[in-house]
């Protein structure tokens, strides 16, 4: 006699119900998304190309900015194409494997933002507090190690979470969001999820710890920079964009974590959707704008690139 199959353990497709109450506006949303996503790609690619193509920008700070923009493209690729497809489709579904991949891409990108901003804070600390040692500390090898840290640690954390989630026996297949999210899948489990919850909270605490560490380092830098006009100017020009980017990413992460776990269903779905999307909507466009417009060197090279293309000037 063959063992009875447990239907609840074989969820092959998830239903995404985040769009159910807003489908009457789907063509408006599709039009806005079709304009906004290419704008994100354009802004990030422009900054990446500008940094790669100009040797004077091959400095640690600009390499980290380039990594941040690459991460913006990586993270948004996990959401926007599927979202635009769902706006045109009658049924909003995603395969089990596709759901896990989407979780990995979106959230490893978010964690990579924190890692990159932490490394950038370290770079600014060395540049401002130990300027004479800067080039001996921030060597090519050290920059490579920092880049690997920015990407490998988030990927490891998300691989661990995805592995734990994939082992769960599920008793449902409906996710009340526009995209797959780890906690939403874990909540569908038929059995105890203590291990998943503990590991998830440990990772959240670690990356919020990144944010606290960066904020503390910038408070220290502000105190150091008050002693000289040159130091103040250096902080405003290079550190202020990092602070703005960190506030942006931390606020978005806080929105997602708190609302996913403790949000009320009484909140209108449109507001719930915005809170869930804040970290996918704002940081990917704000980061290249902050660094592309605020940092003088990058801004000058971007403008030079644009006008050179427009006028057909060759170097």
N, C-alpha and C positions, 0 to 999 in steps of 0.2 A: 504494500500500500504506500503510495507516494505521500510525502508530508504535505500538509495543507499549506498553500501559499498565503502569506500575509499581505493582503492588498495594500494595507496602509504603509508598508515598507517600500513599495515600488512606485513612488511618485516619479513620473517621467516628465511631466509638464507642470509648470506653475502658472497661475493666472495672476496678472498684475491688475489690481482694481483701482489704482490711483487715478485713472482717467475717466472712470465711470460717470462721475457727476459733471464733467466739464467737456463732454464730447460735442455739445452744441457749439463750442468755440474752437473746435479742433483745427479748422482751416486758418483761423487767426493765429493760433499757436504754431501751426506748421509754417506759416509765412514768417513769423518772428524768429522761429528757430532756424529756418533756412537762411535768414540774414545773419543771425547772431553767431551760429557755429562757424561759418566761413570767416567771419570777422575775428573770432578767437584764433583760428588757424593762421590767418594773415598776420595778426599782431605778433604771435609767438614765432612764426617762421621768419618774419622780418628781423626780430631781435636775434634769433639764432644765426641767421645768415650773416647779419652785420658783424656779430662777434667772431664767427668762424673766418670770415673773409678779410678781416683787418688785423694784422699782426700786433698792432699797438694795443689791441683789446685781449691779447692772449695772456692775461694776468689772472691770478687765482679768483679774484672777486667776479670778473666777467665770465670765467669758466663756470662758476657756481650759478650765475644768473642764466647762462645758457642751459645748464642742467635743469634749472627750475622751469624754464620755458618748454624744454623737451618733455618734462613731466606733465606740464599743462596739456600738451597735445596727447600724451599717453592716456591721462585720466579721462579727458572729454571723449576720446574715441570709444570708451567703454559705455558711454551713455547716449550721446546725441544721435548717432545713426539708428540705434534701436528705438529711441524715442520718436524720431520722425517716421519710422516705419509703423509704429503703433498708432500714430495719429491718422494714418491712412487705412489701417487695418480695422476690421470689425471686431475681431477677437484679440485681446491683449495677452498673449501667452509667451512663455519662454521655456526652453527645454531645461531639464535638471542640470545638465552639464553647462549649458549656456548661462544659467543663473549663477553657478559657482564661479565661472570665468568672469562674469560681470562684477560680482562681489570682489574678486581678487583685484581686478584692474582698477576699479573706482577707489577702493579703500587703500590699496598699496600706494596709489598716487597721492591720496590725502596724507598718509603717513610720511611719504617721501618729501612732501612739502615741509613738514616739521623738521625732518632730518636735515634738509638742505638749508633751511633758515637757521638751524642750530650751527651748522658748519660755517655759514656766512657770518654769524655773530662771532665765532672764534677767529675767523679771518680779520674782522674789523678790530677785535681786541688786540691781536698781534700788530696790526698796521698802526693803531693809535697809541698803544701803550709800550710797544717794543719796536719802534720804527727802524732802528738801526739793525735789528736782527731779523726783520721781516723776510728778506729774500733767503736767508739761511734757514729760517723755520718753514716758510711756505714754499718748499721745493716742489718740483714736478712730481716726485714720488709721494710727498705728503698730500698734494692736491688730488692725485689719483686715489690714494687711500681714502680721502674724504668723500670723493665721488662714489667709490664702491660702498662706503658706509651708508651714504644717502639712499642707495638703491637696494643693496642686499638686505639690510636690516628690516625695512618695511616688507620686502618680498618674503623674508623668512617668517615674520610675524603673521602675515596673511596666509601663507602656506600652512602654518600650524593651525590657524583658525579654520581654514577650509577643510583640512584633513579631519579635524574634530567634528565639524558640521556634517561632512559626507558620511560619517559613521552612524549618524542618528537615524532612528526609525521614525518616519513622519506620519502623522494622522490627518494631514490636511495639505492643500496645495494652493491656497489663496494668500497672496501677499498684498497688503493694503498700501502699496507704494507704487511710484512710477517706474521703479527699477528694483532689482534684487538687492537685499541688504541682509547681512549675516544674522542679526538679531531677529529679523522677521522670519527667517527660515528656522532658526533654533526654536522659536516659539511654537512651531508646528510639531515639535517632537512629541511622541507618545509617552516618553519616559523622562526620568530626571536628567537635567542639563547642567548640574552644578559645575562640572569640569569646564564646560564651554563658558559658563558665566564667569568663573574665576579667572580663566585665561584671558577672556575678553576684557575684564576690568583691569587686570594687570597691564595689558597692552595700552589701554586708555590712560592709566595712571602714568606709565612710562612716557608716553608722548605728550601728555599735559605737563609732565616733569620737564620735557624738552623746552616747552613754552616758558615755564617759570624760570628755568635756567637762563634762557635768552633774555627775558625781561630783567632779571637781576644783573646780567652782564652789561646791559645797556644803561641801567641805573648807575653802575660803577663807571662806565665810560663817560656818562654825563658829568659825574663828579670830577673825573680826570680832565675833561675837556674845558671845564670852567676856568682853568688856570691860564689858558692862552686863547687868543682870537683865532689863530690858525687851527687849533684843536677843535674849537667850536664850529668853525666853517667845515672842517673835515667831517665832523659828526653829522651836521645837518645835511651835507651833500651825499654822503655814502651810507650813513646808519639810519637816518630817518625813513628812507624807503623800506628798509628791512623791518623797522618797527611797524610801519603801516601794513606791510604784507603779513607780518606775524599776527597782528590784531585781527586782520581780515580772516586768516585761516583758522585761528583759535576760536573766534566767534562762530564761524561756520561749523567747525567741529563740535563745539558746545551745543549749538542748535540741534545738530543731527543726533548726537548722543542722548541728550536730555529728552528731546521730543520723541525719538523712537522708543525709548524705554518708559517714559512717564507721561507722554502726551495724551490729551483727552480726545475721545472720539467726537465730543460735542463741538470741537473746533471745526469750522468749515473746511471742506476738502481742499479748496483753492489755497487757503492759508497753510494747511498741512503740507501741500505739495511744495509751496515756496520754501517753507522751513526745511523740507527734506532736500531741496535742490540748491540751497544757498551756497554750499561749498563747491557745487559743480558750475553754478552760474557766475559767481563773483570773482574768486581768485584767478581762474584761468585767463580772464580778460584784464583784471586789475594788475596782476604781476608784470606783464610786458609793458603796460602803460606806465606803471610806476617807474620801472627801470629804463624804459625807452624814452620817457619824457623828462624824468627828473635828473637822471645822471647825465651830466653835460657831455661827457665823451661819447656815450652811446647815442645820445640825441643828435649830436653833430654828425656822427657817422651814418645814422639812419636818414637824416635830411640830405646828406651828401649822396647817399645811395639812391634816394627817391628822385632827386633832381637830375642826377647823372642818367638814370633810366629815362626820365622824361625828356631830357635834352639830347640824349644819345651820345653823351660824352664818354670817351674811353680813357682809361688811365694810361 
